[in-house]
Amino acid sequence: MQLQPNGKVLVNYGNGRQVELDPPTDAEILIGVRSGNTGIWANVYETAIGAELQRRSTSGRHVTPLGQIAGGGTPNVPMQVLTGHRSRRHGCELYRNTVDARGASADDLTPLQEDLKLAFAEGRLIVGGCGPKGKQALVKGIYYNHSYGSLEYDEATDTVLFWNPLGNKHTPSGPEGLEFGYTTSHGRFRVPLKEAVMWFGSFSIETSELSETYGPAGT
């Protein structure tokens, strides 16, 4: 992102395309994403993602970039816009066939463990989310129909460090786990993988392949 002499902001997408945007208005800053005391870069990024989605939309339903992203969607799309790369989905529903006494998965998690290890070793972005409340485990402190970032996979403890971009705080009223939730500070919380697959929807993992839709070929 580069501030231009005309006061606008030039944003570079991962596919090499550029767009010039007006700086966020006070109202857009108020209703948009928060970036703490680090400036308004997050608001510009949010608007840029909405502008790209709006450029590709044929419905005409939303008339502003913020309106476009307010319509919801999947987190792998903005990741592809940001990087220009395809993503691959690793669904957690694959590991809910058998459970242990505490309600955690008793399935073989090796495919998911290897996928996460490789992704972090290659420095790939990993996002995901929880669908609307349904058949998955309902855990206190977890936001459903919401997106999360995956910041780390610890092979030694077989745990994932998640990040809720809303920056919430949660203190379990009992032992950490599927019943009482997980200690959360500034949106960050660590979960055993065998428990995460019971409530998390899927991991969307950045690949090295160019996105057909959001890569250079799709500009």
Order of alpha helices (4+ residues) and beta strands (2+ residues): beta-beta-beta-alpha-alpha-alpha-alpha-beta-alpha-beta-beta-beta-beta-alpha-beta
